[in-house]
Amino acid sequence: MGNRWIYHLSRKDDWVASKSSDFYDGSVEDSIDGYLHFSTAKQVEASANKHRKGEKNLLLLEVDTKKLKNSDLRWEHARQGELFPHIYGSLDKLAVTRVFDLPINNEGKHVFPLLKDENL
């Protein structure tokens, strides 16, 4: 079920704070919700516009779900009944394949790189 590649919007400070660890715990909001929020390549721009529009110093973490060995990934209904990937607990950083800076354009929207989209 789901996509092979999932994406997480991370604040740079949160990512840097995990530098000396094998795991990433996400943001304060993730901690409050009890899981790390992820999106597919098709969902991530809408997620950024809804939750992080205009926010500077954002990173996009690309995660290969086939490399998730020690993370609890679940696909759950969220926005308009759509399935979104959530990781309960910490993200095993060995599954992070790329990290992108997300600059902001003149409209206050983040500029995304070309993302991978492959169903499992």
N, C-alpha and C positions, 0 to 999 in steps of 0.2 A: 504494500500500500504506500502511496505517496511518491515523492520525488527523491532522487538520489542526492541532489544538491539543495541545501537549505541555507538561508541567510539570516544573520542577526545584526541589528543596528546597535552598535556599541559606542558609548562615549569613550573618547581616547583615555581619559583618566581611569575609567573602569578596566580597560584592557591593560594599561600600563601597570595598574595595581596587581594584576595577576602574573606579571612578568616572571617572578621567581617560583611560580607554581606550575604544576602540570595541568591544572584545572582553572577554568574561568567561571566565576560565580554570577556575573551579570551586574545589573544595576540595582539600586534601591527598589525601584518599581518591580523588578523581577523577583526580588526577595519577598516583597509584600504579597505578590500574586502566587508565590510558591513554585514558580517555574520560569525558565528563560523563554522569551518570546522569539519565535522564528517565523520566516515567511519563505515561500517558494520564489523563484525568479519572477513569476508572473504577479505575485502579491506584494513584493517588497517596496515598490515605489509608492503604492497606495498606503501601505503601512507607514512609510516615512512621512508622507504628506499628512496623514491623520495624527500621528503621535510625535513627530520630531520636526515638523515644518519650520524651516528657518534656523534650526539649532546648528550651531557651529561645532567643530571638533568632533564630528562623527566618523566612525569607521564602519565598514561593512565587512563582517566576517563570513567567509564562504566555508561551509562545512560539508564534507563528504559523509553521508549517512552510512556508507559501507565501512567507514573507519571508526564508527562509534562503538567502542568496546565496553566502556565503563560509564556510559551515560544512558539515562532512561528517556528515550524518545517516544512521544505519543502524538498521534494525529487526532486533533479534537476540533469540534465545531466551535466556531467563533463568529466573526462578522458575517451577517446574512446567511448563516448556516454553512459557510465555507469551512473546509478542513484546513487547519493551520498546524504546523509542527511546534510542539512544546517540549522542552527538555526539563524534566524534574530533577532537581539536584544540580550538580555542576557539569559543565561541558569539558570533556576530555580534549585538551588542546591538540592532541595528535591528529584529530579529525579536521582541524582548521587547515584548509589548503591554501587559501589566499586571504589577505587583508587589504582592503582598499580604503583610501581616504575618500570622503564624500564632500566635494566642494559644493558651494551653493551658487546658483545662477541669479540673475537680476530679479527674477520673480520670487526668490526665496525658496526655491525648490532645489533639492539635492540632484547633482548630476551623477548618474550611475554608469558604471562600466558595462561592457557586454557580459551577461551572466549566463551560466550553464543552466540548462533545463532538461532534465532527463528523468522519465518515469521509471520506477522500479518494477 
